[in-house]
Each structure stands twice: as C-alpha cells, then as structure tokens.
Amino acid sequence: MGQTWSETSTGQGVEVTWEGVSVPERCPDSSCNVYDTVYVVGSSGMIMRSTDFGSTWTRLNNFTFSDTFYTTRIDSIVLHSVMGVSQTSNVFVVGDLGLILHTSDAGATWTQQQSETTQTLYDVYFLSDVAGYAVGAFGTILRTSNMGATWIKLTSGFEGASSQTNLYGVKAYWSSKTPNAATESYAMAVGDNGIVTASTNQGANWIQKPTCTANTLYDVHFSVAVTSSGADTLLSELLDGYVVGKEGVFCLTTNQASSWSTITTGTLNDLYSLAGYQGDRPMAFGAAGVSMHYV
C-alpha cells in the first residue's frame, strides 16, 4: 500500500489549491460494488470528479444557491472538505462562510444546504446517507440526521469568537449499520492547541479529552473491525484512534482518547489528513509532499 506513487493532473493548473479529497471506501464483504469515483475540492469554489480513479477529471459547477449571498462569492470561496457516501451518489462539501453543498446525482447538480452559521467549515463526515457532522471555526459543530435537510448547531464548549478555538477534523464511529441508517456510538473532533473533544450521545454533549500535544491537530481517524450480521446489517468494534497535526504530530489511542501514545514520524512538516480503510492503520499526508503509512 503506497509503495509507489504516480502524479495525476486535474487540468486546472497551479492557481487552484486542493483542500479535500473523497475516495471510495472498501466494502466490508465481497458482495459490495467498488467504485472508482474520486472528488476533490479547493480554492475558487472548485469541485472536480474523476470516475477512473484520477486518470481524467471533470469540473462540476452547476450550483443552486438559496441565498444570493453565495451567488457572487462562490469564485472566491475555499471549499475545504468533501465526503462521498459509500455506495451512493450523495456527496457533501463544506467551506468558507458556512457553505454546505450537496449532490444526490454524483455531482451533476449541487444544492446549497442551510448551515445556520457563517463560520468557515473545515471538515464534514457522514456515517450513513442521513447522519453526519461538520466542524469549523470558533468551535463550530453541526449535526444532521436527515441528509442535511436541517443542520443543528451543537454546543461544543469552544463556540464563539472569544474561544479562538477552531476545529479542523471530525469522525464518528458506528456500532451497527444498515444501508440507510447507522447507530452512532462515538464521535470525536480535533483542533487548535491539541484540542480533542468527544461525544457518546450523538453530539448532545461534548467532553474535552486528554491530548498528546499542544500543537494544532488537523485530522482524526478510527480503525474499526467490521463483521456482517445478516444480509443488510453490519456490526463494528472500535479498535484504535489516530490524530495528526502541526510539526509532524502523529498520535494513537487504544481507549477512546483516555490516553495517547506518540508515534515517531521523523518529520517536522505539518500533517493535515489521515486516510485508511476500516480495519487498516492509516496513511498520513501533509506539507511539502509528505506521505507516510503507519505499519
């Protein structure tokens, strides 16, 4: 995994900075279909899609905004994160000024969703078609249980301009899952000053957890063991949690953030994102082209 790399071009040149990528998830059993669709988002309101795992790319810009506020600003908005829901055509994008975009037709058309905030949103994560989180500036945490038809602003304990705490990454873990729903057991968000905060009741309450660093944390990843129970229901068990951040910080927890171990990375470059399949240890990506696989 990751032993060799090849460069791929989106055809947009150096003027675009790419901020987020969504790739297909590994299916938990051989009955699933694996798609080769990849989405990337970035500066200038740019969304690109590849249906051949990066060989060719198409720009997606058929936007419908319910707020005219965004209509004249989309070309200057940075889109920070994209999440494609596995096995479906539903994709969610978040960015500057509280913008949330959703497509149900694999990117052919995009519709603005009401986020109830104008704070920058840095990350979005969905457990299923219907349940998801978004996090962002000044402690903002949003949750939806109806595919983004409504987003509810949650109390993180870090909200408000006075806190000066931005949240950059969020993940949630489910203990059971059907094609249309997930039973959420644990959610975690990370951000400035090594902040780690978690919820065990679908975001109703957030508790600050111990951390492994005072550096900014940019992303979080869960490793889970997935088993099948019947034709449509999956069960999972949380194995490990990982966070990455500023100056090469890479940490591991085996007890839902009650304590952490530091992983030596050999780099002082910032690590911005983690990616991995359900039971695998993740890969980390960061500044100056850094990529590494924890084995």
Number of C-alpha atoms within 10 A of each C-alpha: 6 8 6 5 7 4 6 11 10 16 11 12 8 7 8 15 16 19 19 20 20 21 19 18 17 16 16 15 10 8 8 10 11 13 17 13 17 20 28 24 27 21 20 17 19 22 21 21 22 18 14 12 16 16 11 14 20 14 18 18 15 10 17 16 16 12 10 9 10 16 12 9 12 19 12 13 19 25 31 26 27 29 24 26 20 22 15 14 15 18 22 27 30 29 28 21 19 22 24 24 23 25 18 14 12 17 23 13 15 22 17 20 23 18 24 13 17 12 21 23 32 28 27 27 22 25 21 21 22 17 21 25 27 31 31 29 26 23 26 26 28 23 24 19 19 12 18 22 12 15 22 17 19 18 15 24 17 21 20 15 12 8 12 13 23 28 33 29 30 28 24 24 22 20 17 19 19 13 13 11 16 21 16 21 15 18 21 26 30 29 26 21 16 23 23 25 23 23 19 16 12 20 23 11 14 22 14 17 14 14 22 20 19 13 19 23 34 28 26 27 26 27 20 21 15 18 14 14 12 8 8 10 14 18 18 18 15 20 16 19 22 24 29 30 30 22 17 24 27 25 22 21 19 15 12 19 21 10 14 19 14 14 14 11 17 8 11 12 18 22 28 24 24 24 20 16 17 20 18 16 20 21 18 24 20 19 14 9 8 14 14 15 16 12 7
